[in-house]
């Protein structure tokens, strides 16, 4: 979360352009390096409404933020943070992601998105037969596998039982037991070529032969059915996380609530009162709509989809998050194409369909900038590369240099055999599926060509497109500031336990408990039950004794919660007298509450462990203030008063 915050701050603080600006536009210099007025102008106009401190809404006030930001950037570069491998790797990933918005062929993407949407309306039930032939198969072995699947397909087309053929011939693990049965699947469930073969085959028919990374397949489509709808549910969660204030077990509590539901209590009211999922509790336990495969818990999902009628409630069950009760609220109509389009676009660009998009992109870049092949490479590299490359231990410097031949040229930039060799050395661990030099070199060349085309396009894009240049610069500086803050502030605050303790001792008066009570809260939907609890408490009965007298396996009459509570806590009834003993009866929207106060705890200073997060945050602020003061002394900052005056006049500030 902290990293996201810093990057967001950086987006507010800068939009540095790489395009040339006139000398007269210099607003300030940091150690004689210029920062231009246009940079200030852009971010000030962009962020003025977001600034909460009124003092910083003036040009003079915002200048303080602007200078501090640029001081951090100067410090990051002075410390060579821009050369660190972790920074370079993360920036490269973002650069790749951002450039996609400019580089993708929209027509190809749109076609694949619509295809995925239409396929996603259906689920297909199928069997398949696989004859294995992976990336490392020789041409002879691949041809042998192809001829074998062709022979099997002819048997299936002539009427032989497909299930029996799968048991006899398929090389898929478990084929003898499952006979190639895949169950139901839909778009994005299988690799794209396999999915296409399935959707292009009619029910009862045998598909054409399809090649995937696993080998050669044929399918028999058994059935097609409309894909199921999304549902909305409400739930009550009793978490199993450790809680020192609890006096009940989660399983016991969920069973008590389930009994209350069976007695006719309202699900939403019980969720609001008892559920540990606070985000949904305020909505009566209601969750966002979902379909199969969308949740992090398969157990929860299965239980939810078992409910068939609106209003049905599950029995208590346990998931990875704790104990639940689930109520079916709504079965939704299928979402429209426009609703699904953004997610479909992302999956098309990120999944194996992207190979089709990548091919179109490569052709587009070649056409725009020019592309020419160099000298033949395959036999040369199969002969040149040592066997160590197959063990991912190849080191370029350990062998004679590659002849400086041109592999290909993009625009006017040549890419040499040596460039390709360096690529293989750096990326060899990614090619773990290849165990022959022939297959490894072939795959590596394909990736090197695509990567080189994209890198060339990105380099031109930053020169040609100001929006892209601004955004990529924002992120570049944002990463640097994150690393800088992590090193100088956050990590130091986290690791400096003595400094944190000293800061707490110096400032602990600001961390105060209000007046608290040690108490038990008893809740019930019937007034008579609440009165009975009060009488039993007054007689000296313990909480366990009261529960034993009033609750049974068949009926839960009262739920009790014990703990230490500040008197301002909204769980306590308004106007509750803070005195030891049993309270009067309170009615809270139909729930009757009676409270037994065992002890009144006076106000006092909170221990460090009770407020560590807040103390840590304040300590970080103090460290940053001290650090920024040191940067102001370290760097020479000169402000061009003439340019600043123009800005103040422009913004009437």
Secondary structure, DSSP 8 states (H G I E B T S, - for coil): -HHHHHHHHHHHH-----S---GGGEEEEETTEEEEHHHHHHHHHHHGGG---GGGGSHHHHHHHHHHHHHHHHHHHHTTGGG-HHHHHHHHHHHHHHHHHHHS-HHHHHHHHHHHHHHHTEEEEEEEEEEE--TT--HHHHHHHHHHHHHHHHHHHTT--HHHHHHHH--STTHHHHTTEEEEE-TTSS-HHHHHHHHTS-TT-B---EEETTEEEEEEEEEEEE----EEEEEEEEE-S--TT--S-HHHHHHHHHHHHHTT--HHHHHHHH-S-HHHHTTTTB---B-TT-SS-HHHHHHHHH--STT-B---EEETTEEEEEEEEEE-----HHHHHHHHHHHHHHSTTHHHHHHHHHHHHHHHH-EEE-S--HHHHHHHS-GGGGGT---GGGS------EEEEETTEEEEHHHHHHHHHHHGGG-TT--SHHHHHHHHHHHHHHHHHHHHHHHHHHHH-HHHHHHHHHHHHHHHHHHHHIIIIIHHHHH-HHHHHHHHHHHGGG-EE--EEEEEEEEES-HHHHHHHHHHHHTT--HHHHHHHH--SS----EEEEEEEETT-TTS-TT---SSEE---EEETTEEEEEEEEEEE--EE--GGGSHHHHHHHHHHHHHHHHHHHHHHHS-EEE-HHHHHHHHHHTT-
